């Protein structure tokens, strides 16, 4: 299980169901450590990411791809795949069971 909370954008809550049952439990993982690709831009140890940083990073990626004459990451095929994952997440939530993607 992976859970994201918009109010704590530096963390993911993670549960590994393959661990022995007596060791299973949610863990909070910091996802903006020094090895994160954007850490040199605005995340320093001990500082959290703000809502605005998500837009700054997205815009920076887009403008950088134009400057490098590389296509942006998103295209229709990627959008279809994202929608399949979102649909599976909704079905999983509604059925409270695992859904294959």
C-alpha positions as CSV (number, residue, x, y, z in Angstrom):
1,X,0.0,0.0,0.0
2,X,1.3,3.4,-0.8
3,X,-0.6,6.5,0.4
4,X,0.1,10.2,-0.5
5,X,-1.2,13.1,1.6
6,X,-1.3,16.5,0.0
7,X,-0.6,18.0,3.4
8,X,2.6,16.1,3.8
9,X,4.1,16.1,0.3
10,X,7.6,15.1,1.5
11,X,6.3,11.7,2.7
12,X,4.7,8.5,1.4
13,X,3.1,6.1,3.7
14,X,4.1,2.6,2.7
15,X,3.1,-0.9,3.8
16,X,4.8,-4.0,2.5
17,X,2.3,-6.9,2.5
18,X,5.1,-9.4,1.7
19,X,6.6,-9.0,5.2
20,X,5.6,-11.5,7.9
21,X,2.3,-10.5,9.4
22,X,3.8,-9.6,12.8
23,X,6.1,-7.1,11.1
24,X,3.6,-5.5,8.8
25,X,2.7,-1.9,9.5
26,X,2.6,1.4,7.7
27,X,5.9,3.3,7.5
28,X,6.4,7.0,6.6
29,X,9.1,7.4,4.0
30,X,10.8,10.7,3.2
31,X,10.9,11.1,-0.5
32,X,12.8,14.3,-0.8
33,X,16.2,13.4,0.5
34,X,19.5,14.5,-1.0
35,X,19.3,11.9,-3.7
36,X,16.0,13.3,-5.1
37,X,16.5,14.8,-8.6
38,X,15.1,18.2,-7.5
39,X,16.9,18.5,-4.2
40,X,19.5,20.8,-5.5
41,X,16.7,23.2,-6.7
42,X,14.7,23.8,-3.6
43,X,14.8,21.0,-1.0
44,X,17.5,21.1,1.6
45,X,17.7,18.7,4.6
46,X,15.1,19.6,7.2
47,X,12.9,21.7,4.9
48,X,9.6,20.6,3.5
49,X,8.2,21.0,0.0
50,X,5.3,23.4,-0.5
51,X,2.3,23.1,-2.8
52,X,3.8,25.7,-5.2
53,X,7.0,23.6,-5.7
54,X,5.1,21.0,-7.6
55,X,4.1,23.6,-10.2
56,X,7.6,25.1,-10.3
57,X,9.1,21.6,-11.0
58,X,6.6,20.8,-13.6
59,X,7.1,24.1,-15.4
60,X,10.9,23.7,-15.1
61,X,10.7,20.2,-16.7
62,X,8.5,21.5,-19.5
63,X,10.7,24.5,-20.3
64,X,13.9,22.5,-20.0
65,X,12.5,19.9,-22.6
66,X,11.8,22.8,-25.0
67,X,15.3,24.2,-24.5
68,X,16.8,20.8,-25.1
69,X,14.5,20.1,-28.1
70,X,13.3,16.9,-26.3
71,X,9.7,16.0,-26.3
72,X,7.9,16.4,-23.0
73,X,7.3,13.2,-21.0
74,X,3.6,13.3,-21.3
75,X,1.8,12.3,-24.5
76,X,-1.6,10.6,-25.2
77,X,-0.2,7.1,-24.7
78,X,1.2,8.1,-21.3
79,X,-2.2,9.7,-20.4
80,X,-4.0,6.5,-21.3
81,X,-1.7,4.5,-19.0
82,X,-2.2,6.9,-16.2
83,X,-6.0,6.7,-16.6
84,X,-5.8,2.9,-16.4
85,X,-3.9,3.1,-13.1
86,X,-6.4,5.7,-11.7
87,X,-9.3,3.5,-12.8
88,X,-7.7,0.5,-11.1
89,X,-7.2,2.5,-7.9
90,X,-10.8,3.5,-7.9
91,X,-12.0,-0.1,-8.5
92,X,-9.6,-1.4,-5.8
93,X,-10.9,1.2,-3.3
94,X,-14.6,0.4,-4.1
95,X,-14.1,-3.3,-3.8
96,X,-11.5,-3.1,-1.0
97,X,-9.4,-5.7,-2.8
98,X,-6.4,-5.9,-5.0
99,X,-6.8,-5.1,-8.7
100,X,-4.3,-6.1,-11.3
101,X,-3.1,-3.3,-13.7
